[in-house]
């Protein structure tokens, strides 16, 4: 069944669309607040299809992510009672507890680590507000962290470029179905 190949082809086509940079900016912004899909999903194919724009795309992604993070911070600072319901509903309780422990232990350094952590970035932005972290250091650290991450991702994707995209396309079914099997296996083991 050629499921992942069709999705891959569609994603690569979208990455070349004239409105793709707008959508990348939008996804980067809302991901730092509530959206579950990280901007890397768009940044990688866009950087592979337009390697000459990879640095610009990474910086736009970082800026939009930090602006969204500022909204997440404000939600945590001013409206945590409202947000707490969604943290529980979306299953982020364990991530939330981990983020709080990290903030208590390492303070502002956690914002830097958050840029590279598997824990969703929105958890850290909201948690920084709840913990009433100093706002300006939060913004500066968030920008450095997010810019470093997205520049790394974009440059690696650009380095691979169209040749890597073509090779990846050849193996996408195997990779996709392997991830599905591993996810099912992990579900039954962790359950």
C-alpha positions as CSV (number, residue, x, y, z in Angstrom):
1,X,0.0,0.0,0.0
2,X,1.5,3.3,-1.1
3,X,0.2,5.5,1.7
4,X,3.4,7.3,2.9
5,X,4.7,8.0,-0.6
6,X,1.5,9.9,-1.5
7,X,1.8,11.9,1.7
8,X,5.4,12.6,1.0
9,X,4.7,13.8,-2.5
10,X,1.9,16.1,-1.3
11,X,4.2,17.5,1.4
12,X,7.0,18.2,-1.0
13,X,4.5,19.9,-3.4
14,X,3.1,22.0,-0.6
15,X,6.7,23.1,0.4
16,X,7.1,24.7,-3.1
17,X,3.7,26.5,-3.0
18,X,3.9,30.3,-3.1
19,X,2.1,30.6,0.3
20,X,4.3,28.0,2.0
21,X,6.4,30.6,3.9
22,X,3.2,32.2,5.2
23,X,1.9,28.8,6.4
24,X,5.3,28.0,8.0
25,X,5.2,31.3,9.9
26,X,1.6,30.6,11.0
27,X,2.3,27.1,12.2
28,X,5.5,28.2,14.0
29,X,3.5,30.9,15.8
30,X,0.6,28.7,16.9
31,X,2.7,25.7,17.7
32,X,4.3,27.7,20.6
33,X,0.8,28.2,22.0
34,X,-1.4,25.1,21.3
35,X,-0.8,23.5,17.9
36,X,0.4,19.9,18.2
37,X,2.5,19.7,15.0
38,X,6.0,21.2,15.2
39,X,7.1,23.6,12.4
40,X,9.9,21.2,11.5
41,X,7.4,19.2,9.5
42,X,7.2,22.2,7.0
43,X,10.7,23.6,7.5
44,X,12.5,20.4,6.5
45,X,10.8,19.9,3.1
46,X,10.9,23.6,2.4
47,X,14.6,23.7,3.1
48,X,15.2,20.6,1.0
49,X,13.3,22.0,-2.0
50,X,14.8,25.6,-1.6
51,X,18.2,25.2,-0.1
52,X,19.2,28.7,-0.9
53,X,16.4,30.0,1.4
54,X,17.1,27.6,4.3
55,X,18.6,30.3,6.7
56,X,15.9,32.8,5.9
57,X,13.2,30.1,6.5
58,X,14.8,29.1,9.8
59,X,15.0,32.7,11.1
60,X,11.3,33.4,10.1
61,X,10.4,30.2,11.9
62,X,12.3,31.2,15.0
63,X,10.9,34.7,15.1
64,X,7.3,33.4,14.7
65,X,7.9,30.7,17.3
66,X,9.2,33.3,19.8
67,X,6.2,35.6,19.2
68,X,3.9,32.6,19.8
69,X,5.9,31.8,22.9
70,X,5.3,35.3,24.2
71,X,1.5,34.6,23.9
72,X,2.0,31.2,25.6
73,X,3.9,33.0,28.4
74,X,1.1,35.5,28.8
75,X,-1.5,32.7,29.0
76,X,0.5,31.0,31.7
77,X,1.0,34.3,33.6
78,X,-2.5,35.6,33.3
79,X,-4.9,32.8,32.5
80,X,-3.4,29.5,33.8
81,X,-6.8,28.4,35.2
82,X,-8.2,28.4,31.7
83,X,-5.1,26.7,30.2
84,X,-4.8,24.0,32.8
85,X,-7.9,22.3,31.6
86,X,-6.4,21.9,28.1
87,X,-3.1,20.7,29.4
88,X,-5.0,17.9,31.1
89,X,-7.3,17.3,28.2
90,X,-4.5,17.0,25.6
91,X,-2.5,14.6,27.8
92,X,0.4,16.9,28.6
93,X,0.3,16.3,32.4
94,X,3.6,14.4,32.6
95,X,5.3,16.9,30.3
96,X,4.0,19.7,32.5
97,X,5.3,18.1,35.7
98,X,8.7,17.6,34.0
99,X,8.8,21.2,32.8
100,X,8.0,22.5,36.3
101,X,10.7,20.3,37.9
102,X,13.3,21.5,35.3
103,X,12.3,25.2,35.9
104,X,12.7,24.8,39.6
105,X,16.0,23.1,39.2
106,X,17.6,25.1,36.4
107,X,15.6,28.3,35.9
108,X,16.1,30.2,32.7
109,X,18.4,27.5,31.2
110,X,15.3,25.4,30.7
111,X,14.1,27.8,28.1
112,X,17.3,27.1,26.1
113,X,17.0,23.3,26.5
114,X,13.3,23.5,25.5
115,X,14.3,24.4,22.0
116,X,15.8,20.9,21.6
117,X,13.6,18.9,24.0
118,X,11.1,16.3,22.8
119,X,8.6,17.9,25.3
120,X,6.3,20.2,23.3
121,X,7.6,23.9,23.3
122,X,4.1,25.2,24.3
123,X,4.5,23.4,27.6
124,X,7.6,25.5,28.3
125,X,6.2,28.8,27.2
126,X,3.1,28.5,29.4
127,X,5.1,27.1,32.3
128,X,7.5,30.1,32.1
129,X,4.5,32.4,32.5
130,X,3.1,30.3,35.4
131,X,6.6,30.4,37.1
132,X,6.6,34.2,36.5
133,X,10.0,34.0,34.9
134,X,11.6,37.4,34.0
135,X,10.0,38.2,30.6
136,X,13.0,39.8,28.7
137,X,15.5,37.0,29.6
138,X,12.7,34.5,28.6
139,X,12.4,36.1,25.2
140,X,16.1,36.4,24.5
141,X,16.8,32.8,25.6
142,X,13.8,31.5,23.6
143,X,15.1,33.3,20.5
144,X,18.6,31.9,20.8
145,X,17.3,28.4,21.5
146,X,14.7,28.4,18.7
147,X,17.0,30.0,16.2
148,X,19.8,27.5,16.9
149,X,17.4,24.5,16.5
150,X,15.7,25.7,13.4
151,X,19.0,26.8,11.8
152,X,20.4,23.3,12.5
153,X,17.4,21.6,11.1
154,X,17.2,23.9,8.0
155,X,20.9,23.6,7.2
156,X,20.9,19.8,7.5
157,X,17.8,19.6,5.2
158,X,19.4,22.1,2.8
159,X,22.6,20.2,2.8
160,X,20.8,17.1,1.7
161,X,18.7,19.1,-0.8
162,X,16.8,17.6,-3.7
163,X,19.1,14.6,-4.0
164,X,18.4,13.6,-0.4
165,X,14.7,14.3,-1.0
166,X,14.7,11.9,-4.0
167,X,16.6,9.2,-2.0
168,X,14.2,9.7,1.0
169,X,11.3,9.2,-1.4
170,X,12.6,5.8,-2.4
171,X,12.5,4.6,1.2
172,X,9.5,6.5,2.5
173,X,7.2,3.5,2.6
174,X,9.6,1.4,4.6
175,X,10.3,4.3,7.0
176,X,6.6,5.1,7.4
177,X,5.4,1.6,8.0
178,X,8.4,0.9,10.4
179,X,7.4,3.9,12.5
180,X,3.8,2.7,12.6
181,X,4.9,-0.8,13.7
182,X,7.2,0.7,16.3
183,X,4.4,2.9,17.6
184,X,2.0,0.0,18.0
185,X,4.7,-2.1,19.6
186,X,5.5,0.8,22.1
187,X,1.8,1.3,22.8
188,X,1.4,-2.4,23.9
189,X,4.6,-2.4,25.9
190,X,4.0,0.9,27.7
191,X,0.3,0.1,28.3
